């Protein structure tokens, strides 16, 4: 007889969810019993690192991985990174182990009280089946919900004795179901957008992470070239939707109201594709949009559309709409102004400027390299120096917290084994996900980790200056030896302090088949 566990693995297999990221506890053992040979279990030493690896894997592969966590303790520990999967719209399915069904109400050891409520604010759907017979259907529901746009994390708590029950005759019907996503805009609605673009004097494109997530980058380039307009990336980008080397790339919009309004003010039409309007951060208030300008937003996220404070919006698949617009709008002949030349930062005797680190990485990295970045204080240096050309070439934390970057790079490399991942991580950020190094070593995942060691929380220093904060505790991080930390986890490592040393270290790292960490000694500019 087929058990609930057997049926669950059959469902996971049908959806291509054969990679499981986990940190196991006693409640998970009956689910992991007789683990199928065609599945891969990637273990992490900390639940946050586990979820970040799965987040990276989901984004880079476009497939939903399963994350196996232990009751309330494991799920709760992962929630800092779970917040990132919400903003990155990662279709991650979290399966948490619950105590035996008959004793949950007694709140015995490792039972999760109101298990579905714990991660509910950070998930699209969180469930606990009311009976063993409903486990497979509930698992199917969270899988389908995670994969429907807007994609995002879901959660299912399962009492561990449920896995041993027999499945009934209806289970195979649940496993066999297909759920199809929405199609596209009607011709009439598309024509409205085309008419608005063609009638505009000076349109501008603002692209968001959903362009990259839906493989629409090439269509975005075609659309921009037909319009001859500048292209901005929406603020605080988690992905790169447009080639940074393209002549029409204007840069990143700042994360504040006044700054965005000022940069977009020359344009009478702002077309926002696959981005929220807008993800502000710094407090520079003002009018959202210049007088005489109109904004049109195209998103496949109803929440993103509903909460926007301005503009007209169309709920539609981003890739399909971008492709159709690129074939339909009128072609313009526009000459764009030359880009401003920026002066690079200067190194010190024993430490590099961040510009040097990122310029060197860009020069040595393969053309199709994937860059994972979590170094908040050096974001400007990264975007000024690193060229991103191919789809899926950039990933960064989407929620503003730390702990995504280092382990996410491991998941991204697992999802894209034919491209090389280079993870540029700040020394403050690295400590939040440092255990990801162990998983990289155990699975021989060839990520090149570059830890920018400036020995301070640089972003906090910068914010302190901006907010005129005096008398705060020190944000310095002295005495952390990342070479010894990495070697302790089984990863080859070395420390560098000059451009020449960094160049040699990168070339050696890219010539190896396993993970390497380079500690790049920098200063906070």
C-alpha positions as CSV (number, residue, x, y, z in Angstrom):
1,X,0.0,0.0,0.0
2,X,1.2,3.5,-0.8
3,X,1.9,5.6,2.3
4,X,1.3,9.4,2.6
5,X,5.1,9.8,2.5
6,X,5.4,7.8,-0.8
7,X,2.6,9.9,-2.3
8,X,4.2,13.1,-1.1
9,X,7.5,12.2,-2.8
10,X,5.6,11.3,-5.9
11,X,4.0,14.8,-5.9
12,X,7.4,16.5,-5.3
13,X,8.9,14.5,-8.1
14,X,6.1,15.4,-10.5
15,X,6.9,19.1,-9.8
16,X,10.6,18.7,-10.2
17,X,11.2,19.4,-6.5
18,X,13.9,16.8,-6.1
19,X,16.3,19.1,-4.3
20,X,15.6,19.4,-0.6
21,X,17.4,21.9,1.6
22,X,17.2,21.1,5.3
23,X,18.4,21.1,8.9
24,X,16.7,18.1,10.4
25,X,15.2,17.4,13.8
26,X,13.4,14.4,15.4
27,X,10.1,15.5,13.9
28,X,11.5,15.2,10.3
29,X,12.9,11.6,10.6
30,X,9.8,9.8,9.4
31,X,9.5,12.1,6.4
32,X,13.2,11.5,5.5
33,X,12.9,7.7,6.0
34,X,13.8,5.8,2.9
35,X,14.9,9.1,1.2
36,X,14.5,8.5,-2.6
37,X,17.8,8.0,-4.5
38,X,16.8,10.5,-7.2
39,X,16.5,13.3,-4.6
40,X,19.3,15.4,-3.3
41,X,19.4,16.5,0.3
42,X,21.5,19.7,0.9
43,X,22.1,20.1,4.7
44,X,22.9,23.4,6.3
45,X,24.1,24.1,9.8
46,X,21.7,26.9,10.5
47,X,18.1,27.3,9.4
48,X,18.7,30.8,8.1
49,X,21.5,29.6,5.9
50,X,19.3,26.7,4.8
51,X,16.5,29.0,3.7
52,X,18.9,31.4,2.0
53,X,20.4,28.6,0.0
54,X,16.9,27.5,-1.1
55,X,16.0,31.2,-1.9
56,X,19.0,31.5,-4.2
57,X,18.3,28.1,-5.8
58,X,14.6,29.1,-6.4
59,X,15.6,32.4,-8.0
60,X,18.3,31.0,-10.2
61,X,16.5,27.9,-11.3
62,X,12.9,29.2,-11.5
63,X,11.9,26.0,-9.7
64,X,10.5,25.6,-6.2
65,X,12.7,23.7,-3.8
66,X,11.5,22.1,-0.6
67,X,12.9,23.3,2.7
68,X,12.7,20.9,5.6
69,X,12.8,22.6,9.0
70,X,12.2,21.5,12.6
71,X,9.0,22.5,14.2
72,X,8.7,26.0,15.7
73,X,12.4,26.3,16.6
74,X,13.6,25.7,13.1
75,X,10.9,27.7,11.3
76,X,11.3,30.6,13.8
77,X,15.0,30.7,13.3
78,X,14.6,30.9,9.6
79,X,12.2,33.8,9.5
80,X,14.8,36.6,9.2
81,X,15.7,35.1,5.8
82,X,12.1,34.1,5.0
83,X,11.3,37.9,4.8
84,X,13.7,38.0,1.9
85,X,11.8,35.3,0.0
86,X,8.7,37.5,0.2
87,X,10.4,40.5,-1.4
88,X,12.3,38.4,-4.0
89,X,9.2,36.5,-4.8
90,X,10.9,33.1,-4.5
91,X,8.7,30.0,-4.8
92,X,10.1,28.3,-1.7
93,X,8.0,25.6,0.0
94,X,8.8,25.2,3.7
95,X,7.8,21.9,5.3
96,X,8.1,22.0,9.0
97,X,7.9,18.9,11.2
98,X,5.2,18.8,13.9
99,X,4.9,16.6,16.9
100,X,2.6,13.5,16.7
101,X,-1.0,14.6,16.0
102,X,-2.6,13.2,19.2
103,X,-0.3,15.2,21.5
104,X,0.1,18.6,19.8
105,X,-2.5,20.2,22.0
106,X,-0.6,19.3,25.2
107,X,2.3,21.5,24.0
108,X,4.9,18.7,24.7
109,X,8.5,19.0,23.7
110,X,9.1,20.3,20.1
111,X,5.4,20.7,19.4
112,X,4.5,23.9,17.5
113,X,1.5,25.7,19.0
114,X,-0.6,27.2,16.2
115,X,2.0,26.1,13.7
116,X,0.3,27.6,10.7
117,X,0.2,31.0,12.4
118,X,3.9,31.3,13.1
119,X,5.2,32.1,9.6
120,X,1.8,33.3,8.2
121,X,2.7,37.0,7.9
122,X,5.7,36.1,5.7
123,X,4.1,33.5,3.4
124,X,1.5,33.5,0.7
125,X,-0.1,30.5,2.4
126,X,0.5,28.6,5.7
127,X,-1.4,25.4,6.5
128,X,-1.5,22.5,8.8
129,X,-3.7,19.6,7.5
130,X,-6.7,18.6,9.8
131,X,-6.1,14.9,9.1
132,X,-3.5,12.6,7.6
133,X,-5.8,12.1,4.6
134,X,-5.4,15.8,3.8
135,X,-1.6,16.0,3.9
136,X,-1.0,15.4,0.2
137,X,-3.8,17.7,-0.9
138,X,-2.4,20.4,1.4
139,X,1.1,19.9,0.1
140,X,-0.2,20.2,-3.5
141,X,-1.9,23.5,-2.5
142,X,1.2,25.1,-1.1
143,X,3.2,24.0,-4.1
144,X,0.7,25.5,-6.6
145,X,0.3,28.7,-4.6
146,X,4.1,29.2,-4.4
147,X,4.4,28.9,-8.2
148,X,1.5,31.1,-9.2
149,X,2.3,34.8,-9.8
150,X,3.2,36.7,-7.8
151,X,5.4,33.8,-6.8
152,X,6.4,33.5,-3.1
153,X,7.1,31.3,-0.1
154,X,4.5,29.0,1.4
155,X,4.5,26.8,4.5
156,X,3.1,23.5,5.6
157,X,3.3,21.9,9.1
158,X,2.8,18.1,9.2
159,X,2.5,16.0,12.3
160,X,5.2,13.4,11.9
161,X,3.1,10.3,12.4
162,X,1.0,11.3,9.4
163,X,3.7,10.1,7.0
164,X,3.1,6.4,7.9
165,X,-0.6,6.4,7.2
166,X,-1.9,4.8,4.0
167,X,-2.9,7.1,1.1
168,X,-6.4,6.6,-0.3
169,X,-7.6,6.1,-3.9
170,X,-8.1,9.9,-4.4
171,X,-4.5,10.8,-3.7
172,X,-3.4,9.9,-7.3
173,X,-5.9,12.5,-8.6
174,X,-4.3,15.2,-6.5
175,X,-0.8,14.2,-7.6
176,X,-1.8,14.3,-11.3
177,X,-3.3,17.9,-11.3
178,X,-1.9,20.7,-13.4
179,X,-2.5,24.4,-12.4
180,X,-1.9,27.0,-15.1
181,X,-1.0,30.6,-14.5
182,X,-2.7,33.7,-16.1
183,X,-2.2,34.4,-19.7
184,X,-1.9,38.0,-20.9
185,X,-3.4,41.5,-21.6
186,X,-6.3,41.7,-24.1
187,X,-5.4,43.4,-27.4
188,X,-7.5,46.4,-26.3
189,X,-5.6,46.9,-23.1
190,X,-2.3,46.5,-24.8
191,X,-3.3,49.1,-27.4
192,X,-4.0,51.6,-24.6
193,X,-0.5,51.3,-23.4
194,X,1.0,51.5,-26.9
195,X,-1.1,54.6,-27.7
196,X,0.1,56.3,-24.5
197,X,3.8,55.5,-25.3
198,X,3.5,56.6,-29.0
199,X,1.8,59.8,-28.0
200,X,4.4,60.7,-25.4
201,X,7.0,63.3,-26.0
202,X,9.8,61.7,-24.0
203,X,9.2,58.3,-22.5
204,X,11.5,56.6,-20.0
205,X,11.6,53.0,-18.8
206,X,12.0,51.9,-15.2
207,X,12.7,48.1,-14.9
208,X,12.3,45.9,-11.9
209,X,13.4,42.4,-10.8
210,X,10.4,40.7,-12.4
211,X,11.8,41.5,-15.8
212,X,14.9,39.4,-15.0
213,X,12.9,36.8,-13.0
214,X,10.7,36.1,-16.1
215,X,13.5,36.0,-18.6
216,X,12.3,39.2,-20.3
217,X,15.7,41.1,-20.4
218,X,16.1,40.7,-24.1
219,X,12.6,42.0,-24.8
220,X,13.3,44.9,-22.5
221,X,16.4,45.8,-24.6
222,X,14.4,45.6,-27.8
223,X,11.7,47.8,-26.3
224,X,14.3,50.4,-25.1
225,X,16.0,50.4,-28.5
226,X,12.7,51.0,-30.4
227,X,12.0,53.9,-28.0
228,X,15.5,55.3,-27.9
229,X,14.9,56.2,-24.3
230,X,17.0,56.0,-21.1
231,X,16.5,52.9,-18.9
232,X,16.6,53.1,-15.1
233,X,16.6,50.2,-12.7
234,X,14.1,50.6,-9.9
235,X,15.6,51.4,-6.5
236,X,17.1,48.7,-4.2
237,X,17.4,46.1,-6.9
238,X,17.5,42.4,-6.0
239,X,18.1,41.4,-9.7
240,X,19.5,43.2,-12.8
241,X,16.9,43.5,-15.6
242,X,19.0,45.4,-18.2
243,X,22.6,45.2,-19.4
244,X,24.7,47.8,-17.5
245,X,27.0,48.1,-20.4
246,X,24.2,49.2,-22.8
247,X,24.4,52.7,-24.1
248,X,20.8,53.4,-22.9
249,X,21.4,52.2,-19.3
250,X,21.0,55.3,-17.1
251,X,21.7,53.7,-13.7
252,X,19.9,53.0,-10.5
253,X,17.1,55.2,-9.2
254,X,17.8,56.4,-5.7
255,X,15.6,55.0,-2.9
256,X,13.8,58.3,-2.0
257,X,10.9,60.3,-3.3
258,X,12.6,63.6,-4.2
259,X,15.5,61.9,-5.9
260,X,13.4,59.7,-8.1
261,X,11.0,62.6,-9.0
262,X,14.0,64.8,-10.0
263,X,15.6,62.2,-12.2
264,X,12.3,61.3,-14.0
265,X,11.2,65.0,-14.3
266,X,12.3,65.5,-18.0
267,X,10.0,62.7,-19.1
268,X,6.2,63.1,-19.7
269,X,5.7,59.3,-19.5
270,X,7.3,56.8,-17.1
271,X,6.7,53.1,-17.9
272,X,7.5,50.8,-15.0
273,X,7.9,47.2,-15.8
274,X,8.0,44.5,-13.2
275,X,8.7,46.7,-10.2
276,X,6.9,48.3,-7.2
277,X,6.2,52.0,-7.4
278,X,8.6,52.6,-5.7
279,X,10.6,50.9,-2.9
280,X,11.7,54.0,-1.0
281,X,14.2,53.8,1.9
282,X,15.7,57.2,2.7
283,X,13.5,60.0,3.8
284,X,13.7,62.7,1.2
285,X,10.0,63.7,0.9
286,X,8.4,65.6,-2.0
287,X,5.9,65.2,-4.8
288,X,6.0,61.7,-6.2
289,X,6.1,62.7,-9.8
290,X,6.7,66.0,-11.7
291,X,3.8,68.1,-12.9
292,X,2.8,67.0,-16.4
293,X,4.3,63.5,-16.1
294,X,2.2,60.3,-16.3
295,X,3.2,56.9,-14.9
296,X,2.1,53.5,-16.2
297,X,2.9,50.4,-14.1
298,X,2.8,46.8,-15.5
299,X,3.1,44.1,-12.8
300,X,1.8,40.6,-12.2
301,X,1.5,41.3,-8.5
302,X,-1.9,42.6,-7.4
303,X,-0.5,43.8,-4.1
304,X,2.2,45.8,-5.8
305,X,-0.4,47.5,-8.0
306,X,-2.9,48.1,-5.2
307,X,-0.5,49.8,-2.8
308,X,1.2,52.1,-5.3
309,X,0.4,55.8,-4.4
310,X,0.4,57.1,-8.0
311,X,0.1,56.1,-11.6
312,X,-2.2,53.9,-13.7
313,X,-1.6,50.1,-13.4
314,X,-2.1,47.0,-15.5
315,X,-2.1,43.6,-13.9
316,X,-0.4,41.4,-16.6
317,X,2.4,38.9,-17.1
318,X,5.6,41.0,-17.4
319,X,7.4,38.9,-20.0
320,X,4.5,38.6,-22.4
321,X,3.6,42.3,-22.1
322,X,7.2,43.4,-22.6
323,X,7.6,41.2,-25.6
324,X,4.4,42.5,-27.2
325,X,5.3,46.1,-26.6
326,X,8.7,45.6,-28.1
327,X,7.1,44.5,-31.3
328,X,4.3,47.1,-31.4
329,X,5.5,50.6,-30.3
330,X,6.6,53.0,-32.9
331,X,10.3,53.2,-33.6
332,X,12.0,56.5,-32.6
333,X,15.3,58.0,-33.6
334,X,16.8,59.6,-30.5
335,X,20.4,60.6,-29.7
336,X,21.2,60.0,-26.1
337,X,23.7,62.2,-24.2
338,X,27.1,60.6,-23.3
339,X,27.5,59.1,-19.9
340,X,29.3,61.0,-17.2
341,X,32.8,59.8,-16.5
342,X,33.3,58.9,-12.8
343,X,36.6,59.2,-11.0
344,X,37.6,55.9,-9.3
345,X,38.5,55.8,-5.6
346,X,42.2,55.6,-4.6
347,X,43.7,52.7,-2.7
348,X,45.7,53.0,0.5
349,X,49.0,51.4,1.2
350,X,47.6,48.3,2.9
351,X,43.9,48.4,1.9
352,X,41.9,48.6,-1.3
353,X,39.2,51.0,-2.2
354,X,35.9,49.1,-3.0
355,X,36.2,50.4,-6.6
356,X,39.4,48.5,-7.0
357,X,37.9,45.3,-5.8
358,X,34.8,45.4,-8.1
359,X,36.8,46.7,-11.1
360,X,39.2,43.8,-10.7
361,X,36.4,41.2,-10.3
362,X,34.7,42.6,-13.4
363,X,37.9,42.4,-15.5
364,X,38.7,38.8,-14.5
365,X,35.3,37.2,-14.1
366,X,33.9,35.1,-17.0
367,X,31.4,37.1,-19.2
368,X,28.5,35.0,-18.0
369,X,29.5,35.1,-14.3
370,X,26.7,35.4,-11.8
371,X,27.3,38.0,-9.1
372,X,25.7,37.7,-5.7
373,X,26.2,40.8,-3.7
374,X,25.5,41.6,0.0
375,X,27.8,44.5,0.8
376,X,25.4,47.3,1.6
377,X,28.0,50.1,2.0
378,X,29.7,49.4,-1.3
379,X,26.6,49.1,-3.6
380,X,27.5,52.2,-5.5
381,X,31.0,51.0,-6.1
382,X,29.7,47.6,-7.4
383,X,27.2,49.2,-9.9
384,X,29.9,51.7,-11.1
385,X,32.4,49.0,-11.9
386,X,30.8,45.7,-12.7
387,X,29.3,45.0,-16.1
388,X,26.3,42.8,-16.1
389,X,25.2,41.5,-19.5
390,X,23.3,38.2,-19.4
391,X,20.0,37.4,-17.9
392,X,20.2,36.1,-14.3
393,X,23.6,37.7,-13.7
394,X,22.9,39.5,-10.4
395,X,21.2,38.6,-7.1
396,X,21.1,40.6,-3.9
397,X,19.0,40.7,-0.7
398,X,15.6,42.0,-1.5
399,X,14.3,42.7,2.1
400,X,17.1,44.8,3.5
401,X,18.2,42.4,6.2
402,X,21.5,40.4,6.3
403,X,22.2,36.7,5.9
404,X,21.0,36.1,2.4
405,X,24.1,36.6,0.3
406,X,26.7,34.0,1.3
407,X,24.5,30.9,1.6
408,X,22.3,32.1,-1.3
409,X,25.4,32.0,-3.5
410,X,25.7,28.3,-2.7
411,X,22.1,27.6,-3.8
412,X,22.5,29.7,-7.0
413,X,25.6,27.8,-8.0
414,X,23.8,24.5,-7.4
415,X,21.0,25.8,-9.7
416,X,23.4,27.1,-12.4
417,X,26.3,24.6,-12.4
418,X,27.5,25.7,-15.9
419,X,28.1,29.4,-14.8
420,X,30.5,30.6,-12.2
421,X,29.2,32.4,-9.1
422,X,31.2,35.2,-7.5
423,X,29.8,36.3,-4.1
424,X,30.9,39.7,-2.9
425,X,30.0,39.9,0.8
426,X,30.6,42.5,3.4
427,X,32.3,41.4,6.5
428,X,29.3,42.3,8.6
429,X,26.9,40.5,6.3
430,X,29.2,37.4,6.1
431,X,28.8,36.6,9.8
432,X,25.0,36.2,9.4
433,X,25.4,33.3,6.9
434,X,28.9,32.1,7.5
435,X,27.8,28.4,8.0
436,X,26.9,28.3,4.3
437,X,30.7,27.8,3.8
438,X,30.3,24.3,5.3
439,X,27.6,23.3,2.9
440,X,29.7,24.6,0.0
441,X,32.6,22.5,1.1
442,X,30.5,19.4,1.7
443,X,29.0,19.5,-1.8
444,X,32.1,20.9,-3.4
445,X,30.2,23.9,-4.8
446,X,32.7,26.1,-6.7
447,X,31.6,29.6,-5.5
448,X,34.3,32.3,-5.2
449,X,33.5,34.2,-2.0
450,X,35.1,37.6,-1.8
451,X,34.6,39.1,1.7
452,X,35.2,42.8,1.7
453,X,36.8,43.3,5.1
454,X,36.6,46.9,6.2
455,X,36.1,46.0,9.8
456,X,33.0,48.0,10.4
457,X,29.3,48.0,9.6
458,X,29.8,50.6,6.9
459,X,26.1,51.1,6.1
460,X,25.5,52.0,9.8
461,X,28.3,54.5,9.7
462,X,26.9,56.1,6.5
463,X,23.4,56.3,7.9
464,X,24.7,57.8,11.1
465,X,26.3,60.6,9.1
466,X,23.1,61.1,7.1
467,X,20.9,61.2,10.2
468,X,23.4,63.3,12.2
469,X,23.6,60.6,14.9
470,X,26.2,61.4,17.6
471,X,27.2,59.3,20.6
472,X,26.1,55.9,19.2
473,X,28.0,52.7,20.2
474,X,30.9,51.7,17.9
475,X,29.9,49.8,14.8
476,X,33.5,48.5,14.3
477,X,34.2,44.8,13.7
478,X,37.9,44.2,14.6
479,X,39.6,40.9,14.9
480,X,37.6,38.6,12.6
481,X,39.9,36.3,10.6
482,X,37.9,35.1,7.7
483,X,40.7,33.0,6.3
484,X,40.8,30.9,9.5
485,X,37.0,30.7,9.7
486,X,36.8,29.5,6.1
487,X,39.5,26.9,6.6
488,X,37.7,25.7,9.7
489,X,34.7,24.9,7.5
490,X,36.8,23.2,4.9
491,X,37.1,26.0,2.3
492,X,40.4,27.1,0.8
493,X,41.1,30.8,1.7
494,X,43.6,33.6,1.5
495,X,43.8,37.3,2.4
496,X,44.8,40.1,0.0
497,X,45.4,43.8,0.4
498,X,46.4,45.0,-3.0
499,X,45.0,44.9,-6.5
500,X,47.8,42.7,-7.8
501,X,47.3,40.2,-4.9
502,X,43.5,40.2,-5.6
503,X,44.0,39.6,-9.3
504,X,46.3,36.6,-8.7
505,X,43.9,35.2,-6.0
506,X,40.9,35.5,-8.3
507,X,42.6,33.8,-11.2
508,X,43.6,30.9,-8.9
509,X,40.1,30.7,-7.5
510,X,38.5,30.6,-10.9
511,X,40.9,27.8,-12.0
512,X,39.7,25.5,-9.2
513,X,36.7,23.2,-9.0
514,X,35.8,23.8,-5.4
515,X,34.8,26.8,-3.1
516,X,37.4,29.4,-2.4
517,X,37.2,32.4,0.0
518,X,39.2,35.6,-0.6
519,X,39.4,38.1,2.2
520,X,39.9,41.4,0.5
521,X,41.1,44.1,2.9
522,X,39.3,47.3,2.2
523,X,38.3,50.6,3.9
524,X,35.0,52.3,4.3
525,X,35.0,55.1,1.7
